[in-house]
Amino acid sequence: MAAVAKKPAADVKQFNFSWTGKDKSGKVIKGETRGEWYVRQMLGSANISGSKLMHILSGNLSHQIEHHLFPDLPSNRYGEIAPKVEALFEKYDLNYCSRPLVPQVYSAWHKVVRLSLPNGWLDQTNARNLPTQLKRLYQMSTGGPKVRRALQAPLKIRLAPIEGVRHGLDVGRDDAPRR
């Protein structure tokens, strides 16, 4: 990621805004370079497309990519820099995720529901075993720690670590790889 992060970050820095190097909770991420921070903001954000009125009614926060890249920029300027940011995405062959309100909201809620289920639950659930899986899910959510551990054990799937992939959320990005 470090090699990928250097190029877009150099172009984003030309806008001369501050870099915080912190995650959403305000904690500094150890070992994250300025370039990696910019790339994380670029890949972890998604805009809501719409009319000028929709942008005004949302306080211009429909420009989430620009907001995440430049948190100190007044929101009425996001639309002004959006074409420059989109050109930067094109230059580095990155997906500038911008969709209408309903698909973006659906995407976010789909992600929340998917992430709220135990690991492996969706992979092991199909039409034939859905009633059994729903009963198991209910027991997991209402049972004590021992019940939960016993029911989750068959769901645990060991994934080989992917070299170079860091933690992070990809909210609103159904096309992004799962981590």
CYANA upper distance limits for C-alpha pairs under 8 A (distance plus 0.5 A):
  1 MET  CA      5 ALA  CA      6.38
  1 MET  CA     36 GLU  CA      7.51
  1 MET  CA    164 GLY  CA      6.52
  1 MET  CA    165 VAL  CA      7.72
  2 ALA  CA      6 LYS  CA      6.88
  2 ALA  CA     33 THR  CA      8.30
  2 ALA  CA     35 GLY  CA      7.80
  2 ALA  CA     36 GLU  CA      6.82
  3 ALA  CA      7 LYS  CA      8.04
  4 VAL  CA      8 PRO  CA      8.00
  5 ALA  CA      9 ALA  CA      6.50
  5 ALA  CA     35 GLY  CA      5.14
  5 ALA  CA     36 GLU  CA      5.47
  5 ALA  CA     38 TYR  CA      7.86
  5 ALA  CA     39 VAL  CA      6.20
  6 LYS  CA     10 ALA  CA      6.64
  6 LYS  CA     35 GLY  CA      5.70
  6 LYS  CA     36 GLU  CA      8.04
  7 LYS  CA     11 ASP  CA      7.30
  7 LYS  CA     35 GLY  CA      8.35
  8 PRO  CA     12 VAL  CA      6.64
  8 PRO  CA     35 GLY  CA      7.88
  8 PRO  CA     38 TYR  CA      8.23
  8 PRO  CA     39 VAL  CA      7.63
  8 PRO  CA     88 LEU  CA      7.63
  8 PRO  CA     92 TYR  CA      7.40
  9 ALA  CA     13 LYS  CA      6.49
  9 ALA  CA     34 ARG  CA      7.81
  9 ALA  CA     35 GLY  CA      5.16
  9 ALA  CA     36 GLU  CA      8.24
  9 ALA  CA     38 TYR  CA      6.36
  9 ALA  CA     39 VAL  CA      7.50
 10 ALA  CA     14 GLN  CA      7.54
 10 ALA  CA     35 GLY  CA      7.95
 11 ASP  CA     15 PHE  CA      8.48
 11 ASP  CA     88 LEU  CA      7.91
 12 VAL  CA     38 TYR  CA      8.16
 12 VAL  CA     85 VAL  CA      8.43
 12 VAL  CA     88 LEU  CA      8.41
 13 LYS  CA     17 PHE  CA      7.65
 17 PHE  CA     70 PHE  CA      6.80
 17 PHE  CA     72 ASP  CA      7.91
 17 PHE  CA     73 LEU  CA      8.28
 18 SER  CA     70 PHE  CA      7.76
 18 SER  CA     72 ASP  CA      7.83
 19 TRP  CA     34 ARG  CA      7.57
 21 GLY  CA     28 VAL  CA      6.30
 21 GLY  CA     29 ILE  CA      7.14
 21 GLY  CA     32 GLU  CA      7.74
 21 GLY  CA     33 THR  CA      8.18
 21 GLY  CA     34 ARG  CA      7.13
 21 GLY  CA     37 TRP  CA      6.63
 22 LYS  CA     26 GLY  CA      5.73
 22 LYS  CA     27 LYS  CA      5.65
 22 LYS  CA     28 VAL  CA      4.71
 22 LYS  CA     29 ILE  CA      6.35
 23 ASP  CA     27 LYS  CA      6.08
 23 ASP  CA     28 VAL  CA      6.86
 23 ASP  CA     29 ILE  CA      7.05
 32 GLU  CA     36 GLU  CA      6.44
 32 GLU  CA     37 TRP  CA      7.04
 33 THR  CA     37 TRP  CA      6.77
 34 ARG  CA     38 TYR  CA      6.89
 35 GLY  CA     39 VAL  CA      6.78
 36 GLU  CA     40 ARG  CA      6.52
 37 TRP  CA     41 GLN  CA      6.79
 38 TYR  CA     42 MET  CA      6.68
 38 TYR  CA     69 LEU  CA      7.00
 39 VAL  CA     43 LEU  CA      6.56
 40 ARG  CA     44 GLY  CA      6.22
 40 ARG  CA    168 GLY  CA      8.27
 41 GLN  CA     45 SER  CA      6.60
 41 GLN  CA     65 ILE  CA      7.52
 41 GLN  CA     68 HIS  CA      6.17
 41 GLN  CA     69 LEU  CA      6.43
 42 MET  CA     65 ILE  CA      6.63
 42 MET  CA     68 HIS  CA      8.12
 42 MET  CA     69 LEU  CA      7.50
 43 LEU  CA     94 LEU  CA      8.46
 43 LEU  CA     95 ASN  CA      8.24
 43 LEU  CA    170 ASP  CA      7.66
 44 GLY  CA    168 GLY  CA      8.31
 44 GLY  CA    169 LEU  CA      6.82
 44 GLY  CA    170 ASP  CA      5.22
 44 GLY  CA    171 VAL  CA      6.91
 44 GLY  CA    172 GLY  CA      8.39
 44 GLY  CA    173 ARG  CA      7.90
 45 SER  CA     64 GLN  CA      6.48
 45 SER  CA     65 ILE  CA      5.53
 45 SER  CA     68 HIS  CA      7.59
 45 SER  CA     97 CYS  CA      8.07
 45 SER  CA    170 ASP  CA      7.71
 45 SER  CA    171 VAL  CA      7.49
 45 SER  CA    172 GLY  CA      7.57
 45 SER  CA    173 ARG  CA      8.22
 46 ALA  CA     63 HIS  CA      8.25
 46 ALA  CA     64 GLN  CA      6.30
 46 ALA  CA     65 ILE  CA      6.23
 46 ALA  CA     96 TYR  CA      7.87
 46 ALA  CA     97 CYS  CA      5.47
 46 ALA  CA     98 SER  CA      6.30
 46 ALA  CA     99 ARG  CA      8.45
 46 ALA  CA    104 GLN  CA      8.46
 46 ALA  CA    171 VAL  CA      8.39
 46 ALA  CA    172 GLY  CA      6.52
 46 ALA  CA    173 ARG  CA      7.54
 47 ASN  CA     62 SER  CA      5.99
 47 ASN  CA     63 HIS  CA      5.49
 47 ASN  CA     64 GLN  CA      5.55
 47 ASN  CA     65 ILE  CA      6.51
 47 ASN  CA     97 CYS  CA      6.64
 47 ASN  CA     98 SER  CA      4.97
 47 ASN  CA     99 ARG  CA      7.08
 48 ILE  CA     62 SER  CA      5.34
 48 ILE  CA     63 HIS  CA      7.11
 48 ILE  CA     64 GLN  CA      8.18
 48 ILE  CA     98 SER  CA      5.92
 48 ILE  CA     99 ARG  CA      5.70
 48 ILE  CA    100 PRO  CA      5.79
 48 ILE  CA    101 LEU  CA      6.03
 48 ILE  CA    104 GLN  CA      7.21
 49 SER  CA     62 SER  CA      7.57
 49 SER  CA     98 SER  CA      6.14
 49 SER  CA     99 ARG  CA      5.65
 49 SER  CA    100 PRO  CA      5.30
 49 SER  CA    101 LEU  CA      7.42
 50 GLY  CA     54 MET  CA      6.34
 50 GLY  CA     55 HIS  CA      7.38
 50 GLY  CA    100 PRO  CA      6.66
 50 GLY  CA    101 LEU  CA      8.18
 51 SER  CA     55 HIS  CA      7.01
 52 LYS  CA     56 ILE  CA      6.74
 53 LEU  CA     57 LEU  CA      6.55
 54 MET  CA     58 SER  CA      6.67
 55 HIS  CA     59 GLY  CA      6.77
 55 HIS  CA     60 ASN  CA      5.18
 55 HIS  CA     61 LEU  CA      7.65
 55 HIS  CA     62 SER  CA      6.41
 55 HIS  CA     63 HIS  CA      8.42
 56 ILE  CA     60 ASN  CA      6.04
 58 SER  CA     62 SER  CA      6.68
 59 GLY  CA     75 SER  CA      7.40
 59 GLY  CA     76 ASN  CA      8.22
 60 ASN  CA     75 SER  CA      6.12
 60 ASN  CA     76 ASN  CA      6.84
 60 ASN  CA     78 TYR  CA      7.36
 60 ASN  CA     79 GLY  CA      8.05
 61 LEU  CA     67 HIS  CA      7.48
 61 LEU  CA     75 SER  CA      7.43
 63 HIS  CA     67 HIS  CA      6.65
 63 HIS  CA     78 TYR  CA      6.78
 63 HIS  CA     79 GLY  CA      7.66
 63 HIS  CA     82 ALA  CA      8.10
 64 GLN  CA     68 HIS  CA      6.50
 65 ILE  CA     69 LEU  CA      6.74
 66 GLU  CA     70 PHE  CA      6.40
 66 GLU  CA     71 PRO  CA      8.35
 66 GLU  CA     78 TYR  CA      6.45
 66 GLU  CA     81 ILE  CA      8.01
 66 GLU  CA     82 ALA  CA      7.07
 66 GLU  CA     85 VAL  CA      7.79
 67 HIS  CA     71 PRO  CA      5.59
 67 HIS  CA     73 LEU  CA      7.99
 67 HIS  CA     75 SER  CA      7.98
 67 HIS  CA     78 TYR  CA      7.54
 73 LEU  CA     77 ARG  CA      7.44
 73 LEU  CA     78 TYR  CA      8.05
 74 PRO  CA     78 TYR  CA      7.91
 77 ARG  CA     81 ILE  CA      7.12
 78 TYR  CA     82 ALA  CA      6.46
 79 GLY  CA     83 PRO  CA      8.17
 81 ILE  CA     85 VAL  CA      6.80
 82 ALA  CA     86 GLU  CA      6.52
 83 PRO  CA     87 ALA  CA      6.61
 84 LYS  CA     88 LEU  CA      6.82
 85 VAL  CA     89 PHE  CA      6.92
 86 GLU  CA     90 GLU  CA      6.83
 86 GLU  CA     96 TYR  CA      6.75
 87 ALA  CA     91 LYS  CA      6.59
 88 LEU  CA     92 TYR  CA      7.01
 89 PHE  CA     93 ASP  CA      6.47
 89 PHE  CA     94 LEU  CA      5.35
 89 PHE  CA     95 ASN  CA      7.04
 89 PHE  CA     96 TYR  CA      6.56
 90 GLU  CA     94 LEU  CA      6.55
 90 GLU  CA     95 ASN  CA      8.08
 90 GLU  CA     96 TYR  CA      8.27
 97 CYS  CA    173 ARG  CA      7.90
 99 ARG  CA    103 PRO  CA      6.99
 99 ARG  CA    104 GLN  CA      6.61
100 PRO  CA    104 GLN  CA      6.85
101 LEU  CA    105 VAL  CA      6.58
102 VAL  CA    106 TYR  CA      6.58
103 PRO  CA    107 SER  CA      6.49
104 GLN  CA    108 ALA  CA      6.71
104 GLN  CA    172 GLY  CA      6.62
105 VAL  CA    109 TRP  CA      6.71
105 VAL  CA    172 GLY  CA      8.24
106 TYR  CA    110 HIS  CA      6.41
107 SER  CA    111 LYS  CA      6.71
107 SER  CA    171 VAL  CA      8.31
107 SER  CA    172 GLY  CA      5.72
107 SER  CA    173 ARG  CA      7.57
107 SER  CA    174 ASP  CA      7.01
108 ALA  CA    112 VAL  CA      6.79
108 ALA  CA    171 VAL  CA      6.37
108 ALA  CA    172 GLY  CA      5.28
108 ALA  CA    173 ARG  CA      8.44
109 TRP  CA    113 VAL  CA      6.62
110 HIS  CA    114 ARG  CA      6.55
111 LYS  CA    115 LEU  CA      6.49
111 LYS  CA    171 VAL  CA      7.09
111 LYS  CA    172 GLY  CA      7.76
111 LYS  CA    174 ASP  CA      8.19
112 VAL  CA    116 SER  CA      6.57
113 VAL  CA    117 LEU  CA      7.15
114 ARG  CA    122 LEU  CA      8.46
117 LEU  CA    121 TRP  CA      7.04
117 LEU  CA    122 LEU  CA      8.24
118 PRO  CA    152 GLN  CA      7.83
118 PRO  CA    155 LEU  CA      7.99
119 ASN  CA    155 LEU  CA      6.97
119 ASN  CA    156 LYS  CA      6.75
119 ASN  CA    157 ILE  CA      7.69
120 GLY  CA    124 GLN  CA      6.75
120 GLY  CA    155 LEU  CA      5.58
120 GLY  CA    156 LYS  CA      6.62
120 GLY  CA    157 ILE  CA      6.68
121 TRP  CA    125 THR  CA      6.66
121 TRP  CA    133 GLN  CA      8.42
121 TRP  CA    155 LEU  CA      6.66
122 LEU  CA    126 ASN  CA      8.50
124 GLN  CA    155 LEU  CA      8.13
125 THR  CA    129 ASN  CA      6.72
125 THR  CA    130 LEU  CA      6.43
125 THR  CA    133 GLN  CA      7.06
126 ASN  CA    130 LEU  CA      6.24
129 ASN  CA    133 GLN  CA      6.58
130 LEU  CA    134 LEU  CA      6.50
131 PRO  CA    135 LYS  CA      6.74
132 THR  CA    136 ARG  CA      6.71
133 GLN  CA    137 LEU  CA      6.58
134 LEU  CA    138 TYR  CA      6.64
135 LYS  CA    139 GLN  CA      6.71
136 ARG  CA    140 MET  CA      6.64
136 ARG  CA    151 LEU  CA      7.47
137 LEU  CA    141 SER  CA      6.78
138 TYR  CA    142 THR  CA      6.68
139 GLN  CA    143 GLY  CA      5.88
139 GLN  CA    147 VAL  CA      8.04
139 GLN  CA    148 ARG  CA      7.94
140 MET  CA    144 GLY  CA      8.32
140 MET  CA    147 VAL  CA      7.11
140 MET  CA    148 ARG  CA      5.17
140 MET  CA    151 LEU  CA      7.07
140 MET  CA    152 GLN  CA      8.13
141 SER  CA    148 ARG  CA      7.88
143 GLY  CA    147 VAL  CA      5.96
143 GLY  CA    148 ARG  CA      6.63
144 GLY  CA    148 ARG  CA      6.66
145 PRO  CA    149 ARG  CA      6.58
146 LYS  CA    150 ALA  CA      6.64
147 VAL  CA    151 LEU  CA      6.66
148 ARG  CA    152 GLN  CA      6.48
149 ARG  CA    153 ALA  CA      6.53
150 ALA  CA    154 PRO  CA      8.45
151 LEU  CA    155 LEU  CA      8.18
152 GLN  CA    156 LYS  CA      7.02
167 HIS  CA    179 ARG  CA      7.66
168 GLY  CA    179 ARG  CA      8.12
170 ASP  CA    174 ASP  CA      8.39
170 ASP  CA    176 ALA  CA      7.19
